[in-house]
Amino acid sequence: MTGNISQFFTGIDYLLSLPIILLTLFALGILLIDLMIPTEWKWTNAVTAFVGIAFSAAGVLKIQYALDQAHLSGQQAFMGSMVVDHFAIYFWYLFLAGAAISILVSVRYLEIEHEHHGEFYSLLLFSVVGMMVMASGFDVVLIFIGLELMAISTYVLVGFLRTDRRSNEAALKYLLLGAFSSGIFAYGLSLFYGLTGSTNLSAIQQRLSREIALNGGKIGPVAILALLTVSTGLLFKIAAIPFHQWLPDAYEGAPTSVTGFMSVAVKAAAWAMLLRILLWGLYPLRTVYVPLVVFVSIATMTGANLAALTQNNLKRLLAYSSIAHVGYMLLGLVALASVEYPDAAFFDGFKGILMYLLVYTFMNLGAFAVITSLRQRDVIGDEIDDIAGLFSRAPTEAVLMLIFLLSLAGIPPLAGFYGKYFIFLSLIESGHYVLASLGVLYALFGLYYYMRIANAMFMREAMDGTRLPISVGMRVALGVTALATVFIGVFPEQFIRAVNWSLNISQTSAIASLMR
Amino acid sequence: MVPLSYYLALSGFLFACGVTGFLIKRNIITIFMSIELMLNGVNLSFVAFAAQWHALSGQVFVFFVMVVAAAEAAVGLAIIIAVFRTRETLNVDRVNLLKL
C-alpha cells in the first residue's frame, strides 16, 4: 500500500480521541513540571491534573454535542478499531469523575505519608487514559493495550508507599495475579483470532454467528475453550469469586485514596470491557456464558457477604463489600443476556448495571474518602476501632459516612437503591425469581456489616477524643459525593434519562445491528 | 511446511508450562518468568494463526504483547526490588502480612 498517513487517519479520528490525547499530554506535562517545583509546592501537581481532567471532560462534551447534532449514535475511528458511542461517552464521564474526586482526596493523604510526588497524579491520569481506551476500543488489540496501560499504572499506584511493607506486598500480589490473568485473557483472544481471523469485535461477532449457524446451532469445543479463557480473564479483572483473591489484599495494602480510585474507576473500566466483549463480540455464545455467570454471581454474593461479616479492617470490609456489589451487577448481566434483544429485561438489566456503576462511583468514593481522612500523623486509621466515636470527633463526617453506608446497603431514598432496583426488576422480568429473591436476601445480609461500622461510629467511645482535622479538598470531595448520593436517590429521573441515553443509542447502532 | 497444529501444540504447551510454573513455584522471579512464558505461548499462537489467515492483525497483536510484557517486567522488577528491600526474601510464602 502506498500513500501518506492521512489516507488512514483523518481529522475525525483525532477529534474523537481528543479527550484521550489531552489527558496523555497533561500526564506527561506533570512529569516534567514535577522536576522543577520544590517539595512544599507539590500540591500544584494536583491542580494541573485537575485542569487536565477538565480539558478532557470538555473534549468529551464537544464530541457528545457533535454526535447529537449529527443525530449519530456513535462514530468509528481509526478504521473501526475504536468506536465512540454513547456507551463509551457515559463511561468516559464516569472515569473522569472518579479520578477528579480521587485527586481531591489524595493531596493531604500523600503529604501525611511523605510520599507527595508528581508521579502519583501522572500515573492516575495514565490509568484513566487506559480506561478510556478500554471503554471505546472495538478491536481486541486496542482493548488489551488499554487494559495493560490501566493495570500497569495501577500496580505502581498500589505500591506507591515504597517503604511500607503492606503497600509493597499489595503491589506484588496485584502485579502477579494481574499479569497472570492478562496472560489467560490474551490466550483466549488468540483462540478467537484463530477461529474468526479478525481482531475486530463486530467481525468476530459476525463470523462466530455464521459459524454457529453453519454447524446447525452447535458451538464447537474450541469456541468454548476460548470463551472460558477470555471470561476467566474478564472475571479476574472485575474480581468475581473464585477469581477475587487479589482484591482484598490489594485494597488493604494500597494507599487509601488509591483504594477508593481502584474500587470505582478501575472496576468500572473492567465492567466496560466485559460488557463490550461479552455483549458486542461474543454475543452469539451467550447460551454458554449465561449459566457460567449465574454460578459465578451466586458464588460471589455468598462468598463476599460471608467474608465481609468477620472483617475488622475497614478497607478489607469495603473490599469484600465491593466484591458483593460485583455479584449483584453480574445478576443484571444474567438477566440481560438470557432474554432476546428487544425484551424489556434486556434494557432494564443493562440500565441496572450502568446505573449501579454510576451510583457506586459516588457512594463508594465517599466512604473511602472518610476512611482516608482517618489517616493522621501517627494513626494508620483503617481498623474499625479507628472509626469508633467518629460522631464526637467529626459529626458531619460521621453523618455523611452513615449516608454512604445506607446507600451501599441499598436503602430506598438513597442512590444505591436504584442500581439494585433495576437489576432485580430485570431479573423478575426475565423470569429469574429465585435469583431475584437471593439477591434481595443478600442485600439485607449486607446491611448487617455496614451497620457494624455505623454502630462503631455512633455508639462507641473514641479512643482518641481530639477533633479530626479535615482538609479543604476532602471537604469538597465529601460534599460532592454526598450530594450526588442523596440527589440521585431523591431525583433519579435525570440520571435514569442519562443512562437511557447511553443505551438508546447503543441500541440503535451497534447492538441493534449486531442482534438483527 | 510445518502444519498449523504443531505450532498450536507448542504454544499450548508453553502456555501450560507458564501456568504450572506460576502455580507451583515459590520464588517471585521464577513466577514472573512463568508469566513471560505464558505470554510467549500467546504470541506463538497469534503468529501461527496470522500465517494461517494471511492477515496481519495477529502479528500486530504480538508486537503489542511484547511491548506490554516489557513494560510489565520493568514495573514488576521495580516492585520486586521494593519488596526485597523491606523483607529481604524472594519467597512468596513469606510475603504474607495481608490475610484474612
Chai-1 contact restraints between the chains, C-beta under 6 A:
chainA,res_idxA,chainB,res_idxB,connection_type,confidence,min_distance_angstrom,max_distance_angstrom,comment,restraint_id
A,V141,B,F61,contact,1.0,0.0,6.0,A-B,restraint_1
A,V141,B,F64,contact,1.0,0.0,6.0,A-B,restraint_2
A,I145,B,F64,contact,1.0,0.0,6.0,A-B,restraint_3
A,E148,B,V68,contact,1.0,0.0,6.0,A-B,restraint_4
A,I152,B,A71,contact,1.0,0.0,6.0,A-B,restraint_5
A,I152,B,V75,contact,1.0,0.0,6.0,A-B,restraint_6
A,Y155,B,V75,contact,1.0,0.0,6.0,A-B,restraint_7
A,V156,B,V75,contact,1.0,0.0,6.0,A-B,restraint_8
A,G159,B,I79,contact,1.0,0.0,6.0,A-B,restraint_9
A,R162,B,A82,contact,1.0,0.0,6.0,A-B,restraint_10
A,R165,B,T86,contact,1.0,0.0,6.0,A-B,restraint_11
A,R165,B,L97,contact,1.0,0.0,6.0,A-B,restraint_12
A,R166,B,L97,contact,1.0,0.0,6.0,A-B,restraint_13
A,N168,B,A82,contact,1.0,0.0,6.0,A-B,restraint_14
A,N168,B,V83,contact,1.0,0.0,6.0,A-B,restraint_15
A,N168,B,T86,contact,1.0,0.0,6.0,A-B,restraint_16
A,E169,B,V95,contact,1.0,0.0,6.0,A-B,restraint_17
A,E169,B,L97,contact,1.0,0.0,6.0,A-B,restraint_18
A,E169,B,L98,contact,1.0,0.0,6.0,A-B,restraint_19
A,A171,B,I79,contact,1.0,0.0,6.0,A-B,restraint_20
A,L172,B,I79,contact,1.0,0.0,6.0,A-B,restraint_21
A,L172,B,V83,contact,1.0,0.0,6.0,A-B,restraint_22
A,L175,B,G76,contact,1.0,0.0,6.0,A-B,restraint_23
A,L175,B,I79,contact,1.0,0.0,6.0,A-B,restraint_24
A,L176,B,I31,contact,1.0,0.0,6.0,A-B,restraint_25
A,A179,B,I35,contact,1.0,0.0,6.0,A-B,restraint_26
A,A179,B,E72,contact,1.0,0.0,6.0,A-B,restraint_27
A,F180,B,F22,contact,1.0,0.0,6.0,A-B,restraint_28
A,F180,B,I35,contact,1.0,0.0,6.0,A-B,restraint_29
A,G183,B,I35,contact,1.0,0.0,6.0,A-B,restraint_30
A,G183,B,M38,contact,1.0,0.0,6.0,A-B,restraint_31
A,G183,B,L39,contact,1.0,0.0,6.0,A-B,restraint_32
A,A186,B,V42,contact,1.0,0.0,6.0,A-B,restraint_33
A,Y187,B,F15,contact,1.0,0.0,6.0,A-B,restraint_34
A,Y187,B,V42,contact,1.0,0.0,6.0,A-B,restraint_35
A,S190,B,V42,contact,1.0,0.0,6.0,A-B,restraint_36
A,S190,B,S45,contact,1.0,0.0,6.0,A-B,restraint_37
A,S190,B,F46,contact,1.0,0.0,6.0,A-B,restraint_38
A,Y193,B,F49,contact,1.0,0.0,6.0,A-B,restraint_39
A,Y193,B,G58,contact,1.0,0.0,6.0,A-B,restraint_40
A,G194,B,F49,contact,1.0,0.0,6.0,A-B,restraint_41
A,G197,B,W53,contact,1.0,0.0,6.0,A-B,restraint_42
A,G197,B,A55,contact,1.0,0.0,6.0,A-B,restraint_43
A,T199,B,S57,contact,1.0,0.0,6.0,A-B,restraint_44
A,D249,B,L98,contact,1.0,0.0,6.0,A-B,restraint_45
A,E252,B,L98,contact,1.0,0.0,6.0,A-B,restraint_46
A,G253,B,L98,contact,1.0,0.0,6.0,A-B,restraint_47
